[in-house]
């Protein structure tokens, strides 16, 4: 189990490369090991094809025979116009064992991939690194099981919970390391959302300015009740205009949404219980200015407890990242 977890951890690291680029497909990683040696590795390519298994098998060639495939999601069992089923490809390649942490929620596979492998005499081990694999593809699971994307709300706050000074000045609340981490989160998103107030006040670019992932170009959307046209001199002139956040649910290729502001948008999504993940970049400064979250309509303090669980807290330079998950 320790060895399996180590190899699956490496496969998960490969899968991370595709997050934000593979929708509507999940981002999967695959490592093929024969006689203790890696003979093939792959991850889902931009647009969803080739699949991770196909890439790893092509690299391994005949060396895959008798080996173990570590795959971060159950190999697909359905044939499409874009390629064969990965479970069949693994069988044809002579793989002896498959280690996969979690069943594919897509009903076209949904356990059939593992069953097909077992029927072909391949040993299958499930459940290793299950939580990590599910978290990596949280957007795909949310879209497939609940018909909506996975939503992350990102806030850059002062110690006293402010997003800007009293006069609206907000650049920069956090330092370079925290901003770099936020750009990495942008690279993992299919859609970045801001409110009209943030657009008018800050004229954000919402692009990815981080070495190594400059080719990531997530779509941008602006929530605007009036749907007033964005001025052509604004950096988000080509962004989607949405009257209501529910319109995002109708976008099948959007798996992961990053919401970057402002206070009203944050409050409305929290009040509607549409936030799955909360990222707070907290700077060691006190502003006494504009609050980061507006009124969310709580009537009883007891209702605020038990809704969020701290997943991680760590330093990013002089700032601190707090990562919370919604408990459901």
N, C-alpha and C positions, 0 to 999 in steps of 0.2 A: 504493500500500500504506500509506503514511503517513496519507493522508486516510481510508482505510478503517479503519485502526486507531484513529484519533481518534473517528470516529463509533461504532465498536463499543465503544470505551471508555465513551462516553456511554450507550450501550444497556446495558452491563454495570452502570453505576451505577443505572439504572432497575431492572434485575433484582434488585439488592441489596435493594430495598424489599420484595420479596415473600418473601425467604428466611425460613423458619420459619412462613409463613402459607398456603402453597399446596399442601401435601401432600394427596394423593399425587402431585400434579403437580409438575414442575420450576418454578422461578421464572425467567421469561424476560423480556427487555427487547427492545423494538423501536422503532426510529426510522426514519421515512420522510423521505427528502430528495429534493426536486425542484428542479432548477436552483440547487443550492447552498443551499437554504433548507429548514429543518425544517418539514414540513407536518403531521406526525402523530407522536405518541409514545405508548407504552403499556407496561405491565408486567403480568404475571399477577396477577390479583386474588385476595384471600383465598378459600380454598376451591378455587382452581384455574381459575375462570372469572370474567369473560371472559379469553381468552388475550391475550397481549401484542399479537399481530398484529391481532386483532379490535379492540382498543381503539385502536391507532394508525390503522388503516384508517377507523374510524368518525370519528376526529378529522380525518383528511386529506380525506375525501370524494373529490370528483372531482380534487383536486390530487394524488392518489396516482398518477394515470395518467402513465406515462413516468418515474416516479421510481425511486429505489433504496431497498430495505428492508434495514436493518441489523438482523439478528435474532441473538440470542445462542445459539440452539439451532435445529437444523434444524426448519423448520415442519412441524407434524404432517400426516400423510397419511390419518389414519383419521377417519371421521365417528362422532360419538357422539350420544347423546340430548341432551347438553348444548350441542351446537353443531357447526357445519360444520368440515371440515378446513381448517387455516390455509393450506396450500399451494393449495387450490382458491380460497380467498378472495383470496389475493395475485394469482392468475391472473385472476380475475374483475375485480379492481380495476385491471388494466392495468399492474401493476408491470413495469418493464423489466429490473431487475437485483436480485438478492438476494445479500447478503453474510452468510454464516453461518459461525461458527468451527468447529462440531463437529457430527457426526452424532448424531441422537437414538438412545440405546441401546434405547429401547422397540421391540421387534420389530414392532409394528404400523406403525411408521414406518421406522426403521432404514435410511435411504438412499432410501426411496421418495419422501419429500417433495422432496428435491433433484432426483431423477430426474423427477418429475412437472413440476417447474418448468422443467427443461431441455427436456422434451418439448413444453412450451407455448411455447418460444422465448425463455424468460427466461434471461438470463446469470446464472450462479451462480458465486460465488467462495467457496471453502472454505478453512479453515485459519487465517484471521487471528484473532489473540488466542485460539488454541485452548486453551492452558494455563490462561489466566485464566477462560475460559468453563467448562472442565471443573471447575476448583476451586470456582467459585461454586455449581455444582450437584453437588458431590461426594456429597451425600446421595442425590440421585436416581440418580446413576450407580451408587453402591454398592448401593442397594436393587434396582435393575433388573438389574444384572449379577451380583451376588453374593448377593442375597436377604437382605441385612442392612443396617442403617443405618450411616452414617458417624459415628464416635465421636470426640469431643473430650474429652480429660481436662484439666481446669483445676485448677491448684494455685497457691495463694498462699503463698509460702515466704519465710522469712528467708534471709539470705546463707548461713547454715550448714545450709540444707535443712530447717528446722523449720516445722511447720504450727501449732504452739501452744507456749506456755510449759509448763514441767514440770507445773504445776497444771491445765493444760487451757485456760487463757485464750488466746483467739485473735482477739478483736475489738479493734482491727483490726490485721492484719499489714501491709496495704498502705494507701496513701493514697487520697484521693478520686478522683483521675484514673484510677488502676488499677481501682478498684471500679466507676467509670462504664463503663470498657471491658468489664469482666466482665458488667455488666448488658446491654450491647449484644450480647454473645455469647449471653446468655440469650434475648434477643429473636429471635435467629436459630435457636433450637433448637425442635424439635417436642416434645422430652421432656428433662427434667432429672432426673438420678439422683443419689441420695445413699445412703449406707449407714445401717443402723439406729443405729450408734454416733454418727454425725453428727447424726441426728435427736434422739437422747436428750440429747446433750451441748450442742447449739447451738440447737435448736428453730428451724431456718431457715425463712424464708418462701418463698425461691426465686422471688420475683416479679420483675417488671421495674420498677424505680424510676428511670426515665430519661426526661427530657422529650422528647416527640415519639414515643415508642414505648410509652407507658403502656397502650395498648390491646392489647399483646401479652401473651397469657396461656398460655405453654407449660405442658403437663401436667407434673406432678411424680410421681416414683416413688421408693419406698424399697425397697432390697434388704434382705430379712430372712429368714434361714433358718427362723425360727419362725413367720413370718407373724402375729406377735402384733398384735392390734388397736391402732391408733394412738389414743392418748387424745384425746377430743374437744376438750380445751383446747389441743392442739398446733396450730401454724399449718399443718401439713401433714396435718391430720386427714382431708382428702378425697383424699389421694394414693393412687396405685396401690401395692399391696403385691406385690412380686415375690420369689419364692424364689430365682430364678436369672436372670442377665442374659440367658440365651438366650431368655427369654420375650419380650424386646424384638424379637427377629427375627420373631416371629409378628404383629407390629403393622404392617400394610401402610402405614398413614398416618404412620409415624414414619420420617423420612428422616435427620434430624440429631439426635444425642444429645449432651448436655453432661453430663459426669460431674463432680460437685463435691466428692466425698469419701465417706469418709475414707481413711485410710492403707491399710486392709485392702482396700477396694473398688478403690483405685488399683492395689495390688499384684496382686490377682487378675486384673484386666483386662490389665495389662501381661504377667503370666505367661502368660495365654491368648492373647496377641497380638491383642487386640481393640481396641486403641487406634490410631486412624489419625492423630490430630493431638494434639500436646501443647502446652498453653499454660501457661507458668510466669510468674507475676507475682512478681518477686523484689524484696523490700524491703531497704534498706541497714541491716539490723539483725542482731544476733547473739543468739540465744535460748538455745541449748544445751538445748532442750526436746524436745517430741515430734516424731518424724520424720514427714515428709510422705508417705513411701512405705514400706510394710513390705517384708519379704523377698519377692522375686519369683522365688526358686528358681534363680538363676544358679549353675552349678557351675564355670564356666570364664570368666575375665575376658574372654577373646577373644570369647566369644559376645555380649558387650555392645557390641562395636564394629560400626560399619557399619549399624546399625539405624535411626538417626535422622539427619535432615539439617536443619540450621538454615535456616529460611526467612526469618526476620526477627528482628531485635533492635532495640528502640527504647525510648527513655525515655518514661515516663508519670509526669510530675511527678518526684518523687525516686525512684520505683521504675523497674524495667526489665521490659519484656515480652520473653520469649523464646518464639518460635514454632517448633516442630519438626514435621516431617512424617515419618511412618513410610516407610522405603524398602522397597519390596517387589519 
